[in-house]
Amino acid sequence: MAWQPASQRASGALALIGAAAFRIFVGRQEAGSPEMQKIAGKIRVGAMAFLRREYMVIVPFVLVVAALLYYFIDGLAAPYTS
């Protein structure tokens, strides 16, 4: 971390502070009318269903790719390392 210029570290810290401030600001806003809350609930349910389905596809794919990378990179290289 010492190799990073101070301006990069300061930019990162400023971005984190800005994100935290925005999160607090948004969290303090009213939730909206009952109709808006009902719509938001339906959107949340749909989004969670999408994410569940997405992870059911992505997790096996990532595991297969990780196994292939391990086999072809580490498994084949192992005999040639001392």
The 8 nearest C-alpha neighbors of each residue, nearest first, counted from 0:
[[1, 2, 3, 8, 4, 5, 7, 11],
 [0, 2, 3, 4, 5, 8, 7, 6],
 [1, 3, 0, 4, 5, 7, 8, 6],
 [4, 2, 1, 0, 5, 7, 8, 6],
 [3, 5, 6, 7, 2, 8, 1, 9],
 [4, 6, 8, 7, 9, 3, 10, 1],
 [5, 7, 9, 4, 8, 10, 3, 11],
 [8, 6, 10, 9, 5, 4, 11, 3],
 [7, 9, 11, 5, 10, 6, 12, 4],
 [8, 10, 6, 12, 7, 11, 13, 5],
 [11, 9, 7, 13, 8, 12, 6, 14],
 [10, 12, 14, 8, 13, 9, 7, 15],
 [11, 13, 9, 15, 14, 10, 8, 16],
 [12, 14, 10, 16, 11, 15, 9, 17],
 [13, 15, 17, 11, 12, 16, 18, 10],
 [16, 14, 18, 12, 17, 13, 19, 11],
 [15, 17, 13, 19, 14, 18, 20, 12],
 [18, 16, 14, 20, 15, 19, 13, 21],
 [17, 19, 15, 21, 20, 16, 14, 22],
 [20, 18, 22, 16, 17, 21, 15, 23],
 [21, 19, 17, 23, 22, 18, 16, 24],
 [20, 22, 24, 18, 23, 19, 25, 17],
 [23, 21, 19, 25, 20, 24, 26, 18],
 [22, 24, 26, 20, 21, 25, 19, 27],
 [25, 23, 21, 27, 22, 26, 20, 28],
 [24, 26, 22, 28, 27, 23, 21, 20],
 [25, 27, 23, 24, 28, 22, 29, 21],
 [28, 26, 24, 25, 23, 29, 22, 30],
 [29, 27, 25, 26, 30, 24, 31, 23],
 [28, 30, 31, 27, 26, 32, 25, 36],
 [29, 31, 28, 36, 32, 35, 33, 27],
 [32, 30, 29, 35, 36, 33, 34, 28],
 [31, 33, 35, 34, 36, 30, 29, 37],
 [34, 32, 36, 35, 37, 31, 30, 38],
 [35, 33, 37, 32, 36, 38, 31, 39],
 [34, 36, 38, 32, 37, 33, 31, 39],
 [37, 35, 39, 33, 34, 38, 40, 32],
 [36, 38, 34, 40, 35, 39, 33, 41],
 [37, 39, 35, 41, 40, 36, 42, 34],
 [40, 38, 36, 42, 41, 37, 35, 43],
 [41, 39, 43, 37, 38, 42, 36, 44],
 [40, 42, 44, 38, 43, 39, 45, 37],
 [41, 43, 39, 45, 40, 44, 46, 38],
 [42, 44, 40, 46, 41, 45, 39, 47],
 [45, 43, 41, 47, 46, 42, 48, 40],
 [46, 44, 48, 42, 43, 47, 49, 41],
 [45, 47, 49, 43, 48, 44, 42, 50],
 [46, 48, 50, 44, 49, 45, 51, 43],
 [49, 47, 45, 51, 46, 50, 44, 52],
 [48, 50, 46, 52, 47, 51, 53, 45],
 [51, 49, 53, 47, 52, 48, 54, 46],
 [50, 52, 48, 54, 53, 49, 47, 55],
 [53, 51, 55, 49, 50, 54, 48, 56],
 [52, 54, 50, 56, 55, 51, 49, 57],
 [55, 53, 57, 56, 51, 52, 58, 50],
 [54, 56, 52, 53, 57, 58, 51, 59],
 [55, 57, 54, 53, 58, 59, 60, 52],
 [56, 58, 54, 60, 59, 55, 61, 53],
 [57, 59, 61, 60, 54, 56, 55, 62],
 [60, 58, 62, 61, 57, 56, 63, 55],
 [61, 59, 57, 63, 58, 62, 64, 56],
 [62, 60, 64, 58, 63, 59, 65, 57],
 [61, 63, 59, 65, 60, 64, 66, 58],
 [64, 62, 66, 60, 65, 61, 59, 67],
 [63, 65, 67, 61, 66, 62, 68, 60],
 [66, 64, 62, 68, 63, 67, 61, 69],
 [67, 65, 69, 63, 64, 68, 70, 62],
 [66, 68, 64, 70, 69, 65, 71, 63],
 [69, 67, 65, 71, 70, 66, 72, 64],
 [70, 68, 66, 73, 67, 72, 71, 65],
 [69, 71, 74, 67, 68, 73, 72, 66],
 [72, 70, 68, 75, 74, 69, 67, 73],
 [71, 73, 69, 68, 70, 74, 75, 76],
 [74, 72, 69, 76, 75, 70, 77, 71],
 [73, 75, 70, 77, 76, 71, 72, 69],
 [76, 74, 71, 77, 73, 72, 70, 78],
 [75, 77, 73, 79, 74, 78, 72, 80],
 [76, 78, 79, 80, 74, 75, 73, 81],
 [79, 77, 80, 76, 75, 81, 74, 73],
 [78, 80, 77, 76, 81, 75, 74, 73],
 [81, 79, 77, 78, 76, 75, 73, 74],
 [80, 79, 78, 77, 76, 73, 75, 74]]
